Amino acid sequence: MNKLRRKPHSGALLICVLVCLLVASAMVTATTRSALQSRRDVRLQHQMRQTELLLDAGVLRAASQLQRSNDYEGETWRPKNALARFHNPSLQIRISAGKQNKKDSRRIEVIASLGAADDPTQLSASQTQRTHTFFIELSPTPQSSSAE
């Protein structure tokens, strides 16, 4: 009558429990990584959309400024309030003379960027930039004609 006799499968049960814990931990780790990656992707997509909207605003600004004056040479704009959630948003409008089809025109380059570091040599992992280049023909300045 040996009452202290151990069951032969007690070690196997412990191994099964450890394997189950290992599988559960791997599943939790994979789910967490996936959720973090999804969050980063959504944030980047949102920032890309904001960059595109900033670019659209820059194109409209350049076109309207050129309609007002042929002497407009471009500008650099750094919004403070509208995109305060993003680090260092900027919009550059560059205007240069260009010849297209033997007519006087202007070459307009609009560069919108979000997430740029203060130091241009350091790139941010979440920096987004969009550029749009287009040409506008210059309209001749109206000359007054004398009525006869």
Buried (B, 14 or more C-beta within 10 A) or exposed (E): EEEEEEEEEEEEEEEEEEEEEEEEEEEEEEEEEEEEEEEEEEEBEEBBEBBBBBBBBBBEBBEEBBEEEBEBEBBEBEBEEEBEEBBBBBBBBBBEEBEEEEEEBBBBBBBBBBBBEEEEEEEEEBBBBBEBEEEBEEEEEEEEEEEE
